[in-house]
Amino acid sequence: MLFNSYPFILLFLPVVLAGYFGLGRRSNLAPVIWLALASIAFYAIGSWQFVALLLLSIAFNYGVGHLLIVAKLTPMQRKMTLAVGVAGDLLVLGIFKYAGFVTENINALFGTHVAVHILLPVGISFYTFTQIAFLVDAWRGQVAAYALPHYALFVTYFPHLIAGPILHHKDMIPQFEREETKHPDGHLMLCGVVIFAIGLFKKTCLADGIQPLVALAFEARSPSFDQAWCGALAYTFQLYFDFSGYSDMAIGISLMFGIFLPLNFNSPYKATGIIEFWRRWHMTLSQFLRDYLYIPLGGNRRGRVLRYVNLMITMLLGGLWHGAAWTFVIWGALHGAYLCVNHAVNALVPDVPAVLARPARIAGAGLTFLAVVVAWVFFRAATVESALRVLQAMADPSNIVFGREEIAALVLIAAYAALVWLAPNTQTLMGYDHGNRRVGETLRAGRVRPLFLYAASLVLAFGLLGIGSHSEFIYFRF
């Protein structure tokens, strides 16, 4: 089921909200069970054949976590238990996500013709990483003993289940346990509706609106210089508003239940360096890779050379997490190289004179955006050859075909760029503070309420009207 669909907005969400708060009047546990069952139903509507896999994953990880938390195991037994748990998760992820990719490469190397066709379960990357973090923290002694209904809801919570963010048990389960979240809060409900409306508008009007221009680069056999740039920039902004829209909608839906989700998107194209970009783009994935891969590898504690090696390993695996294809491996390698260069420049030029600070930030933002656009070409292209064809066209200004379609595309892309760089992001607009559990304080105080609500209603109306044919979020594929 899609957030940007009439059945979800007009039927599923109201019914789940009514049941959640209706049960909250009688019990503290019943709403948790209701929301967990509703989340499983949400998953089943679109991926019924993988519900059993999801439930088995929950049971397996809860059991392994229970052993690590409660059982009196020796240090060696604890390590072995953790190894079994993480290996089990990675084995399932590897079979469903990477078996076909590995088989294709073996066929290419040895001339064999083995065929493997395995359907990828929606959301498997997100709920697998979420539970690996839980197991590692349980092994570290950083996890309390959680009740099964709360753990099941933590894994299946439908606002995040399909495309993130990657949740952390310490942040989410205590919220599910609180009694006050089981009673409706009018202010949080209103803020949730407004944030959801903004996200819906981003998806149905902005992301879906610019999607046809992507074909100029990625579906043309020989794109011209201007077509390649228009298509690459169109995809850059399509992905931006698609992922930003999903992140907003997930936060908005969750706020309606009184639950604060972590930020996952914070104007990444305003970053002045790749380091900052990854602190703003897919923030929960960046945190997971840092805490559970980069730091355990040694981080920056073993010298500069090993730091760069660790960065490359982390980003290569981050690229593979996004998809089983060489295009994603190259995308991850590019970002690993970008991060190494960024860290090297910071080490060589630690301080910029005050007079050059502003020009340096502008130049940094421009170079960062250009580097990101180049990497997105591999992210979007179906094959490495296709990506290289687009990049070759982007590097050949002698091949320009400026027609009416290309001029219209440039005007539209310029409008999108203005929104990205000049407009405030959703959390700034709404004052969303995940850490302090605050949102919409200006609304609560009564300032600019009528005008703001009229604008929000208009955005919601356009978002609803923009719902067209089946239009999945791009991150559903990962």
MOCORCOR-V217043 format. One record per helix or strand. SS is the DSSP state (A for helix, B for strand). FROM is the first residue (numbers start at 1). TO is the last residue. If there is no record, write none. Layout:
ss: (SS/SS)
from: (FROM/FROM)
to: (TO/TO)
This chain:
ss: (A/A/A/A/A/A/A/A/A/A/B/A/A/B/A/A/A/A/A/A/A/B/B/A/A/A)
from: (6/30/75/124/148/158/169/180/186/225/265/268/274/281/283/304/326/354/384/404/426/433/438/441/449/474)
to: (24/69/110/139/156/161/177/182/218/256/265/270/280/281/297/322/348/380/394/422/430/433/438/445/465/477)
